[in-house]
Amino acid sequence: MADDESSKNQAYVLLNVDYKHQKNIISKAKSFPTVQNVKTMYGIYDLMMILESDDMGAIKKTIDVDIHELDGIINMTSLVTVGTKDVRSILE
């Protein structure tokens, strides 16, 4: 019952940013191949990036290299999902 979309690797990156850099961070993040969406948020975090790719290495590079190189990021929390096939192998 799983389709191609549900088998993709996903990550959610929550950011606290310096407000002066926010527009630039959003603009640059949208150019990264794995970034599907960037949302402005109210509350504890300022931005949320939604990453998706068939290649977990590409998501890792986006988080570990691309996002870390952006100016104005104060704090970052990454949430990486576990794919359906990974869960099935754990439960078996």
BAKOL-552678 format. One record per residue: residue in one letter; x, y, z of N, C-alpha, C in turn; residue number from 1. Coordinates in Angstrom, 3 decimals, padded with zeros to 6 digits. Each point is the difference from the previous one (the first is absolute). Layout:
<nodes>
NODE	A	X	Y	Z	X	Y	Z	X	Y	Z	NUM
...
</nodes>
This chain:
<nodes>
NODE	M	000.812	-001.199	000.000	-000.812	001.199	000.000	000.852	001.256	000.000	1
NODE	A	001.291	-000.173	000.213	000.892	001.161	-000.003	000.213	000.461	-001.434	2
NODE	D	-000.013	001.327	-000.193	000.286	000.536	-001.314	001.399	000.599	-000.007	3
NODE	D	000.415	000.528	-001.145	001.354	000.538	-000.123	000.252	001.141	000.980	4
NODE	E	-000.999	000.855	000.221	000.176	001.145	000.882	000.253	-000.436	001.444	5
NODE	S	-000.694	-001.026	000.474	000.149	-000.422	001.388	001.330	-000.700	000.249	6
NODE	S	000.660	-000.443	-001.074	001.275	-000.687	000.183	001.184	000.963	-000.023	7
NODE	K	-000.249	001.274	-000.303	001.083	000.979	-000.012	000.443	000.324	001.422	8
NODE	N	001.280	000.323	000.127	000.532	000.449	001.282	-000.425	001.449	000.215	9
NODE	Q	-000.361	000.311	001.239	-000.415	001.362	000.327	000.713	000.483	001.254	10
NODE	A	000.151	001.319	000.071	000.553	000.623	001.197	-000.673	001.358	000.184	11
NODE	Y	-000.137	000.373	001.247	-000.545	001.306	000.363	001.087	000.713	000.783	12
NODE	V	000.364	001.194	-000.448	001.055	000.758	000.649	-000.622	001.263	000.582	13
NODE	L	000.080	000.119	001.328	-000.576	001.133	000.719	001.125	000.966	000.338	14
NODE	L	-000.203	001.279	-000.322	001.069	000.981	000.136	-000.404	001.218	000.821	15
NODE	N	000.946	000.466	000.795	-000.060	001.338	000.587	000.989	000.819	-000.812	16
NODE	V	-000.453	001.131	-000.500	000.861	000.808	-000.867	000.005	001.456	000.452	17
NODE	D	001.074	000.686	-000.394	000.077	001.446	000.179	-000.947	000.606	-001.023	18
NODE	Y	-000.946	000.791	000.465	-001.052	000.535	-000.866	000.579	000.733	-001.219	19
NODE	K	001.146	000.649	000.165	000.618	000.745	-001.106	000.412	-000.920	-001.147	20
NODE	H	000.191	-001.272	000.275	000.443	-000.968	-001.013	-001.132	-000.898	-000.502	21
NODE	Q	-001.191	000.138	000.560	-001.081	-000.951	-000.273	-000.335	-000.108	-001.489	22
NODE	K	-000.185	001.121	-000.685	-000.368	-000.053	-001.426	001.090	-000.672	-000.830	23
NODE	N	001.251	000.282	000.311	001.116	-000.603	-000.721	000.066	-001.508	000.257	24
NODE	I	-000.227	-000.414	001.238	-000.001	-001.425	000.345	-001.095	-000.727	-000.779	25
NODE	I	-001.195	000.584	-000.031	-001.119	-000.613	-000.727	000.332	-000.120	-001.486	26
NODE	S	000.513	001.064	-000.578	000.330	000.011	-001.426	001.046	-001.058	-000.343	27
NODE	K	001.071	-000.057	000.764	001.060	-000.976	-000.276	-000.481	-001.431	000.254	28
NODE	A	-000.770	-000.203	001.060	-000.482	-001.347	000.327	-000.876	-000.555	-001.113	29
NODE	K	-000.804	000.843	-000.611	-000.880	-000.451	-001.073	000.776	-000.458	-001.233	30
NODE	S	001.271	000.377	-000.094	000.811	-000.424	-001.138	000.652	-001.374	000.213	31
NODE	F	-000.027	-000.516	001.229	000.586	-001.314	000.271	-000.910	-001.081	-000.578	32
NODE	P	000.555	-000.980	-000.723	-000.828	-001.006	-000.680	-000.917	-000.807	000.922	33
NODE	T	000.413	-000.260	001.230	-000.828	-000.826	000.888	-001.065	000.792	000.744	34
NODE	V	000.082	001.316	-000.014	-000.970	000.818	000.744	-001.289	000.110	-000.818	35
NODE	Q	-001.072	-000.552	000.558	-001.304	000.027	-000.663	-000.813	001.228	000.368	36
NODE	N	000.226	000.505	001.220	-000.784	001.147	000.478	000.723	000.665	001.165	37
NODE	V	-000.218	001.295	000.141	000.506	000.753	001.149	-001.178	000.775	000.556	38
NODE	K	-000.261	-000.163	001.288	-001.148	000.646	000.650	000.483	000.953	001.089	39
NODE	T	-000.603	001.180	000.049	000.229	000.921	001.112	-000.928	-000.419	001.129	40
NODE	M	000.503	000.025	001.230	-000.772	-000.491	001.139	-000.051	001.037	001.116	41
NODE	Y	-001.017	-000.122	000.823	-000.099	000.757	001.243	000.230	-000.970	001.137	42
NODE	G	000.641	000.458	001.064	000.246	-000.869	001.144	001.479	-000.142	000.247	43
NODE	I	000.393	-001.167	000.448	001.386	-000.263	000.386	000.958	000.114	-001.186	44
NODE	Y	-000.416	-000.421	-001.204	000.847	000.031	-001.185	-000.485	001.051	-000.980	45
NODE	D	000.925	000.480	-000.825	-000.316	001.031	-000.992	-000.322	-000.586	-001.372	46
NODE	L	000.716	-001.069	-000.369	-000.168	-000.619	-001.313	-000.028	-001.510	000.113	47
NODE	M	-000.691	-000.638	-000.949	000.043	-001.448	-000.128	000.281	-000.320	-001.463	48
NODE	M	001.030	-000.808	-000.228	000.302	-000.487	-001.343	-000.443	-001.451	-000.080	49
NODE	I	-000.666	-000.331	-001.092	-000.437	-001.366	-000.231	000.855	-000.555	-001.140	50
NODE	L	000.762	-001.050	000.310	000.910	-000.610	-000.966	-000.537	-001.355	-000.413	51
NODE	E	000.233	-000.365	-001.259	-000.445	-001.294	-000.494	000.905	-000.464	-001.136	52
NODE	S	000.351	-001.281	000.036	000.839	-000.571	-001.062	-000.019	-001.522	000.088	53
NODE	D	000.240	-000.642	-001.128	000.193	-001.449	-000.009	001.344	-000.358	000.628	54
NODE	D	000.911	000.961	-000.013	001.372	-000.210	000.458	000.218	000.643	001.369	55
NODE	M	000.137	-000.816	001.030	000.220	000.527	001.348	001.305	000.790	000.074	56
NODE	G	000.981	-000.375	-000.810	001.259	000.740	-000.037	-000.194	001.440	-000.439	57
NODE	A	-000.924	000.228	-000.913	-000.291	001.365	-000.465	-000.630	000.829	001.114	58
NODE	I	-000.886	-000.619	000.771	-000.605	000.698	001.144	001.074	000.313	001.029	59
NODE	K	000.855	-000.965	000.272	001.090	000.201	000.961	000.903	001.154	-000.427	60
NODE	K	000.335	000.062	-001.292	000.843	001.089	-000.502	-000.696	001.349	000.159	61
NODE	T	-001.278	000.047	-000.299	-000.734	001.255	000.138	000.049	000.492	001.438	62
NODE	I	-000.198	-000.914	000.948	000.006	000.385	001.416	001.415	000.317	000.475	63
NODE	D	000.936	-000.912	-000.258	001.356	000.114	000.558	000.866	001.061	-000.668	64
NODE	V	-000.260	000.273	-001.273	000.855	000.940	-000.727	-000.766	001.255	-000.411	65
NODE	D	-001.007	-000.173	-000.841	-000.679	001.149	-000.601	-000.649	000.927	001.028	66
NODE	I	-000.801	-000.554	000.885	-000.691	000.832	000.987	000.989	000.594	000.990	67
NODE	H	000.987	-000.774	000.402	000.996	000.496	000.960	000.812	001.168	-000.546	68
NODE	E	000.101	000.110	-001.311	000.766	001.087	-000.601	-000.785	001.305	-000.110	69
NODE	L	-001.296	-000.037	000.271	-000.821	001.210	-000.102	000.291	000.947	001.162	70
NODE	D	000.148	001.272	-000.311	000.202	001.008	001.038	-001.321	000.325	000.689	71
NODE	G	000.060	000.208	001.311	-001.161	000.455	000.748	-000.757	-001.088	000.741	72
NODE	I	000.473	-001.241	-000.051	-000.669	-001.073	000.742	000.549	-000.009	001.421	73
NODE	I	-000.915	000.083	000.954	000.362	000.024	001.417	-000.044	-001.402	000.590	74
NODE	N	-001.023	-000.760	-000.363	-000.202	-001.339	000.550	-000.712	-000.848	-001.045	75
NODE	M	000.308	-001.302	-000.017	-000.619	-000.900	-000.963	-000.321	-001.330	000.660	76
NODE	T	-001.210	-000.497	-000.257	-000.409	-001.328	000.447	-000.459	-000.774	-001.223	77
NODE	S	000.561	-001.190	-000.205	-000.354	-000.829	-001.151	-000.798	-001.208	000.459	78
NODE	L	-001.080	-000.265	-000.701	-000.830	-001.182	000.251	-000.041	-000.801	-001.295	79
NODE	V	000.610	-001.173	000.013	000.072	-000.836	-001.200	-000.941	-001.180	000.195	80
NODE	T	-000.899	-000.199	-000.964	-000.973	-001.081	000.124	000.620	-001.335	-000.371	81
NODE	V	-000.607	-001.057	000.486	000.403	-001.357	-000.330	-000.994	-000.510	-001.034	82
NODE	G	000.511	-000.461	-001.143	-000.870	-000.471	-001.072	-000.757	-001.255	000.366	83
NODE	T	-001.088	-000.258	-000.702	-000.839	-001.167	000.253	000.791	-001.298	-000.082	84
NODE	K	000.857	-000.122	-001.019	000.773	-001.241	-000.139	000.965	-000.166	001.170	85
NODE	D	000.517	001.109	000.552	000.889	-000.067	001.155	-000.753	-000.467	001.245	86
NODE	V	-001.215	000.489	000.183	-000.815	-000.405	001.145	-000.328	-001.479	-000.092	87
NODE	R	-000.366	-000.461	-001.189	-000.337	-001.417	-000.181	001.181	-000.895	000.360	88
NODE	S	001.218	000.404	-000.385	001.167	-000.822	000.303	000.291	-000.013	001.498	89
NODE	I	-000.310	001.076	000.695	000.205	000.060	001.442	-000.990	-000.924	000.721	90
NODE	L	-001.245	-000.029	-000.484	-001.062	-000.773	000.653	000.084	-001.498	-000.289	91
NODE	E	000.696	-000.381	-001.061	000.080	-001.418	-000.355	000.984	-000.746	000.852	92
</nodes>
